[in-house]
Amino acid sequence: MTTWAAPEDEGREGRCSRVTFDIRPHADIVRLTVTHEDLADGGEFADASAGGPRCCPISSPC
């Protein structure tokens, strides 16, 4: 698990979302499930659903 924030929101209380990575064996490969939670609004949800945000987020302690 890690937290993510836009560069301009780094260190601001309540502006981080949480991303969890679940990696499990699946036959002769692995399955990666990425869960992104605590998004601020529908725009962030749409960005995450499309595969990533429009800006380059940073991993930061929140």
Biopython code that builds the backbone (N, CA, C, O; Angstrom):
import numpy as np
from Bio.PDB.StructureBuilder import StructureBuilder

atoms = [
    (1, "MET", "N", (0.841, -1.166, 0.000)),
    (1, "MET", "CA", (0.000, 0.000, 0.000)),
    (1, "MET", "C", (0.890, 1.233, 0.000)),
    (1, "MET", "O", (1.959, 1.248, 0.610)),
    (2, "THR", "N", (0.431, 2.262, -0.693)),
    (2, "THR", "CA", (1.128, 3.543, -0.709)),
    (2, "THR", "C", (0.089, 4.649, -0.767)),
    (2, "THR", "O", (-1.079, 4.395, -1.061)),
    (3, "THR", "N", (0.503, 5.856, -0.494)),
    (3, "THR", "CA", (-0.382, 7.003, -0.654)),
    (3, "THR", "C", (0.112, 7.827, -1.824)),
    (3, "THR", "O", (1.300, 7.826, -2.146)),
    (4, "TRP", "N", (-0.815, 8.530, -2.455)),
    (4, "TRP", "CA", (-0.506, 9.340, -3.636)),
    (4, "TRP", "C", (-1.113, 10.720, -3.481)),
    (4, "TRP", "O", (-2.178, 10.888, -2.887)),
    (5, "ALA", "N", (-0.415, 11.705, -4.025)),
    (5, "ALA", "CA", (-0.928, 13.076, -4.044)),
    (5, "ALA", "C", (-0.364, 13.784, -5.265)),
    (5, "ALA", "O", (0.733, 13.465, -5.724)),
    (6, "ALA", "N", (-1.105, 14.731, -5.782)),
    (6, "ALA", "CA", (-0.586, 15.582, -6.843)),
    (6, "ALA", "C", (0.563, 16.405, -6.260)),
    (6, "ALA", "O", (0.545, 16.720, -5.070)),
    (7, "PRO", "N", (1.548, 16.756, -7.063)),
    (7, "PRO", "CA", (2.697, 17.500, -6.534)),
    (7, "PRO", "C", (2.299, 18.744, -5.729)),
    (7, "PRO", "O", (2.911, 19.042, -4.704)),
    (8, "GLU", "N", (1.286, 19.460, -6.188)),
    (8, "GLU", "CA", (0.878, 20.672, -5.467)),
    (8, "GLU", "C", (0.171, 20.374, -4.144)),
    (8, "GLU", "O", (-0.012, 21.273, -3.324)),
    (9, "ASP", "N", (-0.226, 19.113, -3.934)),
    (9, "ASP", "CA", (-0.929, 18.732, -2.705)),
    (9, "ASP", "C", (-0.052, 17.966, -1.731)),
    (9, "ASP", "O", (-0.528, 17.543, -0.678)),
    (10, "GLU", "N", (1.207, 17.780, -2.057)),
    (10, "GLU", "CA", (2.100, 17.008, -1.193)),
    (10, "GLU", "C", (2.117, 17.586, 0.220)),
    (10, "GLU", "O", (2.335, 18.781, 0.418)),
    (11, "GLY", "N", (1.885, 16.719, 1.185)),
    (11, "GLY", "CA", (1.916, 17.118, 2.590)),
    (11, "GLY", "C", (0.649, 17.763, 3.104)),
    (11, "GLY", "O", (0.547, 18.018, 4.304)),
    (12, "ARG", "N", (-0.329, 18.041, 2.244)),
    (12, "ARG", "CA", (-1.579, 18.658, 2.689)),
    (12, "ARG", "C", (-2.511, 17.588, 3.250)),
    (12, "ARG", "O", (-2.791, 16.586, 2.593)),
    (13, "GLU", "N", (-2.972, 17.810, 4.439)),
    (13, "GLU", "CA", (-3.870, 16.882, 5.113)),
    (13, "GLU", "C", (-5.125, 16.629, 4.279)),
    (13, "GLU", "O", (-5.756, 17.570, 3.797)),
    (14, "GLY", "N", (-5.477, 15.367, 4.113)),
    (14, "GLY", "CA", (-6.706, 15.011, 3.428)),
    (14, "GLY", "C", (-6.649, 15.051, 1.913)),
    (14, "GLY", "O", (-7.681, 14.862, 1.268)),
    (15, "ARG", "N", (-5.493, 15.287, 1.319)),
    (15, "ARG", "CA", (-5.390, 15.371, -0.144)),
    (15, "ARG", "C", (-4.727, 14.141, -0.758)),
    (15, "ARG", "O", (-4.444, 14.119, -1.956)),
    (16, "CYS", "N", (-4.486, 13.142, 0.042)),
    (16, "CYS", "CA", (-3.855, 11.924, -0.461)),
    (16, "CYS", "C", (-4.902, 10.839, -0.663)),
    (16, "CYS", "O", (-5.884, 10.744, 0.073)),
    (17, "SER", "N", (-4.663, 10.033, -1.673)),
    (17, "SER", "CA", (-5.480, 8.848, -1.863)),
    (17, "SER", "C", (-4.600, 7.633, -1.569)),
    (17, "SER", "O", (-3.379, 7.744, -1.458)),
    (18, "ARG", "N", (-5.235, 6.488, -1.449)),
    (18, "ARG", "CA", (-4.512, 5.274, -1.087)),
    (18, "ARG", "C", (-4.574, 4.290, -2.247)),
    (18, "ARG", "O", (-5.627, 4.080, -2.848)),
    (19, "VAL", "N", (-3.421, 3.688, -2.552)),
    (19, "VAL", "CA", (-3.337, 2.693, -3.620)),
    (19, "VAL", "C", (-2.786, 1.404, -3.015)),
    (19, "VAL", "O", (-1.742, 1.397, -2.362)),
    (20, "THR", "N", (-3.518, 0.315, -3.250)),
    (20, "THR", "CA", (-3.105, -0.996, -2.763)),
    (20, "THR", "C", (-2.810, -1.891, -3.957)),
    (20, "THR", "O", (-3.586, -1.942, -4.911)),
    (21, "PHE", "N", (-1.692, -2.591, -3.902)),
    (21, "PHE", "CA", (-1.284, -3.516, -4.954)),
    (21, "PHE", "C", (-1.372, -4.940, -4.406)),
    (21, "PHE", "O", (-0.728, -5.261, -3.407)),
    (22, "ASP", "N", (-2.153, -5.778, -5.045)),
    (22, "ASP", "CA", (-2.295, -7.175, -4.642)),
    (22, "ASP", "C", (-1.726, -8.037, -5.765)),
    (22, "ASP", "O", (-2.249, -8.031, -6.880)),
    (23, "ILE", "N", (-0.667, -8.772, -5.476)),
    (23, "ILE", "CA", (-0.004, -9.613, -6.469)),
    (23, "ILE", "C", (-0.161, -11.065, -6.029)),
    (23, "ILE", "O", (0.263, -11.444, -4.937)),
    (24, "ARG", "N", (-0.779, -11.879, -6.899)),
    (24, "ARG", "CA", (-1.021, -13.288, -6.573)),
    (24, "ARG", "C", (-0.674, -14.174, -7.763)),
    (24, "ARG", "O", (-0.824, -13.779, -8.919)),
    (25, "PRO", "N", (-0.208, -15.381, -7.453)),
    (25, "PRO", "CA", (0.043, -16.334, -8.538)),
    (25, "PRO", "C", (-1.257, -16.671, -9.255)),
    (25, "PRO", "O", (-2.317, -16.757, -8.635)),
    (26, "HIS", "N", (-1.166, -16.859, -10.551)),
    (26, "HIS", "CA", (-2.317, -17.249, -11.359)),
    (26, "HIS", "C", (-1.796, -18.131, -12.485)),
    (26, "HIS", "O", (-1.235, -17.644, -13.467)),
    (27, "ALA", "N", (-1.992, -19.444, -12.326)),
    (27, "ALA", "CA", (-1.432, -20.417, -13.271)),
    (27, "ALA", "C", (0.078, -20.205, -13.347)),
    (27, "ALA", "O", (0.751, -20.250, -12.318)),
    (28, "ASP", "N", (0.622, -19.977, -14.532)),
    (28, "ASP", "CA", (2.070, -19.801, -14.656)),
    (28, "ASP", "C", (2.481, -18.333, -14.779)),
    (28, "ASP", "O", (3.592, -18.027, -15.212)),
    (29, "ILE", "N", (1.572, -17.423, -14.394)),
    (29, "ILE", "CA", (1.858, -15.988, -14.394)),
    (29, "ILE", "C", (1.419, -15.408, -13.056)),
    (29, "ILE", "O", (1.082, -16.164, -12.145)),
    (30, "VAL", "N", (1.415, -14.111, -12.919)),
    (30, "VAL", "CA", (0.885, -13.468, -11.716)),
    (30, "VAL", "C", (-0.249, -12.530, -12.108)),
    (30, "VAL", "O", (-0.296, -12.016, -13.226)),
    (31, "ARG", "N", (-1.144, -12.322, -11.179)),
    (31, "ARG", "CA", (-2.258, -11.387, -11.384)),
    (31, "ARG", "C", (-2.025, -10.188, -10.469)),
    (31, "ARG", "O", (-1.810, -10.339, -9.267)),
    (32, "LEU", "N", (-2.072, -9.008, -11.056)),
    (32, "LEU", "CA", (-1.913, -7.758, -10.313)),
    (32, "LEU", "C", (-3.259, -7.058, -10.252)),
    (32, "LEU", "O", (-3.866, -6.767, -11.283)),
    (33, "THR", "N", (-3.718, -6.789, -9.042)),
    (33, "THR", "CA", (-4.934, -6.012, -8.847)),
    (33, "THR", "C", (-4.548, -4.718, -8.137)),
    (33, "THR", "O", (-3.942, -4.747, -7.066)),
    (34, "VAL", "N", (-4.899, -3.593, -8.736)),
    (34, "VAL", "CA", (-4.602, -2.280, -8.161)),
    (34, "VAL", "C", (-5.921, -1.670, -7.705)),
    (34, "VAL", "O", (-6.852, -1.522, -8.496)),
    (35, "THR", "N", (-5.993, -1.316, -6.424)),
    (35, "THR", "CA", (-7.186, -0.687, -5.867)),
    (35, "THR", "C", (-6.828, 0.725, -5.426)),
    (35, "THR", "O", (-5.931, 0.920, -4.605)),
    (36, "HIS", "N", (-7.533, 1.708, -5.975)),
    (36, "HIS", "CA", (-7.275, 3.122, -5.667)),
    (36, "HIS", "C", (-8.478, 3.647, -4.891)),
    (36, "HIS", "O", (-9.595, 3.658, -5.409)),
    (37, "GLU", "N", (-8.257, 4.083, -3.646)),
    (37, "GLU", "CA", (-9.334, 4.517, -2.754)),
    (37, "GLU", "C", (-9.108, 5.946, -2.272)),
    (37, "GLU", "O", (-8.032, 6.520, -2.439)),
    (38, "ASP", "N", (-10.144, 6.494, -1.676)),
    (38, "ASP", "CA", (-10.104, 7.834, -1.073)),
    (38, "ASP", "C", (-9.808, 8.925, -2.097)),
    (38, "ASP", "O", (-9.102, 9.890, -1.804)),
    (39, "LEU", "N", (-10.352, 8.762, -3.297)),
    (39, "LEU", "CA", (-10.188, 9.785, -4.333)),
    (39, "LEU", "C", (-11.041, 11.001, -3.980)),
    (39, "LEU", "O", (-12.110, 10.869, -3.385)),
    (40, "ALA", "N", (-10.563, 12.174, -4.350)),
    (40, "ALA", "CA", (-11.210, 13.425, -3.938)),
    (40, "ALA", "C", (-12.546, 13.669, -4.634)),
    (40, "ALA", "O", (-13.474, 14.200, -4.024)),
    (41, "ASP", "N", (-12.652, 13.282, -5.916)),
    (41, "ASP", "CA", (-13.871, 13.611, -6.655)),
    (41, "ASP", "C", (-14.006, 12.724, -7.887)),
    (41, "ASP", "O", (-13.188, 11.834, -8.116)),
    (42, "GLY", "N", (-15.036, 12.973, -8.667)),
    (42, "GLY", "CA", (-15.295, 12.193, -9.865)),
    (42, "GLY", "C", (-14.201, 12.311, -10.910)),
    (42, "GLY", "O", (-13.959, 11.367, -11.662)),
    (43, "GLY", "N", (-13.533, 13.463, -10.967)),
    (43, "GLY", "CA", (-12.442, 13.648, -11.918)),
    (43, "GLY", "C", (-11.268, 12.730, -11.606)),
    (43, "GLY", "O", (-10.686, 12.126, -12.507)),
    (44, "GLU", "N", (-10.926, 12.630, -10.333)),
    (44, "GLU", "CA", (-9.848, 11.724, -9.938)),
    (44, "GLU", "C", (-10.249, 10.274, -10.193)),
    (44, "GLU", "O", (-9.421, 9.458, -10.597)),
    (45, "PHE", "N", (-11.520, 9.955, -9.956)),
    (45, "PHE", "CA", (-12.012, 8.605, -10.221)),
    (45, "PHE", "C", (-11.883, 8.281, -11.711)),
    (45, "PHE", "O", (-11.432, 7.195, -12.073)),
    (46, "ALA", "N", (-12.277, 9.219, -12.570)),
    (46, "ALA", "CA", (-12.183, 9.014, -14.013)),
    (46, "ALA", "C", (-10.729, 8.837, -14.437)),
    (46, "ALA", "O", (-10.432, 7.981, -15.270)),
    (47, "ASP", "N", (-9.820, 9.632, -13.878)),
    (47, "ASP", "CA", (-8.395, 9.506, -14.207)),
    (47, "ASP", "C", (-7.869, 8.133, -13.800)),
    (47, "ASP", "O", (-7.181, 7.476, -14.582)),
    (48, "ALA", "N", (-8.187, 7.698, -12.583)),
    (48, "ALA", "CA", (-7.716, 6.395, -12.103)),
    (48, "ALA", "C", (-8.316, 5.271, -12.933)),
    (48, "ALA", "O", (-7.635, 4.290, -13.234)),
    (49, "SER", "N", (-9.585, 5.404, -13.306)),
    (49, "SER", "CA", (-10.253, 4.373, -14.108)),
    (49, "SER", "C", (-9.653, 4.275, -15.506)),
    (49, "SER", "O", (-9.693, 3.211, -16.122)),
    (50, "ALA", "N", (-9.101, 5.366, -16.009)),
    (50, "ALA", "CA", (-8.498, 5.388, -17.342)),
    (50, "ALA", "C", (-7.057, 4.894, -17.319)),
    (50, "ALA", "O", (-6.412, 4.819, -18.365)),
    (51, "GLY", "N", (-6.548, 4.557, -16.145)),
    (51, "GLY", "CA", (-5.198, 4.024, -16.057)),
    (51, "GLY", "C", (-4.197, 4.938, -15.395)),
    (51, "GLY", "O", (-3.050, 4.544, -15.186)),
    (52, "GLY", "N", (-4.594, 6.131, -15.065)),
    (52, "GLY", "CA", (-3.660, 7.025, -14.371)),
    (52, "GLY", "C", (-4.097, 8.461, -14.473)),
    (52, "GLY", "O", (-4.907, 8.820, -15.328)),
    (53, "PRO", "N", (-3.560, 9.276, -13.601)),
    (53, "PRO", "CA", (-3.918, 10.691, -13.591)),
    (53, "PRO", "C", (-3.292, 11.462, -14.748)),
    (53, "PRO", "O", (-2.360, 10.986, -15.397)),
    (54, "ARG", "N", (-3.813, 12.648, -14.992)),
    (54, "ARG", "CA", (-3.264, 13.506, -16.042)),
    (54, "ARG", "C", (-1.946, 14.129, -15.644)),
    (54, "ARG", "O", (-1.108, 14.424, -16.497)),
    (55, "CYS", "N", (-1.760, 14.329, -14.358)),
    (55, "CYS", "CA", (-0.483, 14.871, -13.884)),
    (55, "CYS", "C", (0.394, 13.710, -13.427)),
    (55, "CYS", "O", (-0.055, 12.565, -13.377)),
    (56, "CYS", "N", (1.587, 14.000, -13.110)),
    (56, "CYS", "CA", (2.494, 12.962, -12.627)),
    (56, "CYS", "C", (2.472, 12.979, -11.106)),
    (56, "CYS", "O", (3.116, 13.827, -10.489)),
    (57, "PRO", "N", (1.730, 12.044, -10.486)),
    (57, "PRO", "CA", (1.645, 12.041, -9.017)),
    (57, "PRO", "C", (2.953, 11.591, -8.396)),
    (57, "PRO", "O", (3.806, 10.991, -9.050)),
    (58, "ILE", "N", (3.083, 11.892, -7.146)),
    (58, "ILE", "CA", (4.246, 11.438, -6.404)),
    (58, "ILE", "C", (3.759, 10.590, -5.250)),
    (58, "ILE", "O", (2.645, 10.765, -4.756)),
    (59, "SER", "N", (4.573, 9.704, -4.842)),
    (59, "SER", "CA", (4.272, 8.923, -3.663)),
    (59, "SER", "C", (4.786, 9.730, -2.484)),
    (59, "SER", "O", (5.973, 10.051, -2.415)),
    (60, "SER", "N", (3.901, 10.057, -1.562)),
    (60, "SER", "CA", (4.320, 10.894, -0.443)),
    (60, "SER", "C", (3.628, 10.436, 0.817)),
    (60, "SER", "O", (2.510, 9.923, 0.763)),
    (61, "PRO", "N", (4.277, 10.613, 1.949)),
    (61, "PRO", "CA", (3.609, 10.272, 3.195)),
    (61, "PRO", "C", (2.514, 11.281, 3.485)),
    (61, "PRO", "O", (2.743, 12.489, 3.422)),
    (62, "CYS", "N", (1.343, 10.798, 3.798)),
    (62, "CYS", "CA", (0.220, 11.691, 4.104)),
    (62, "CYS", "C", (-0.240, 11.479, 5.522)),
    (62, "CYS", "O", (-1.177, 12.139, 5.971)),
]
sb = StructureBuilder()
sb.init_structure("model")
sb.init_model(0)
sb.init_chain("A")
sb.init_seg("    ")
for serial, (resi, resn, name, xyz) in enumerate(atoms, 1):
    if name == "N":
        sb.init_residue(resn, " ", resi, " ")
    sb.init_atom(name, np.array(xyz, "f"), 0.0, 1.0, " ", f" {name:<3s}", serial, name[0])
structure = sb.get_structure()
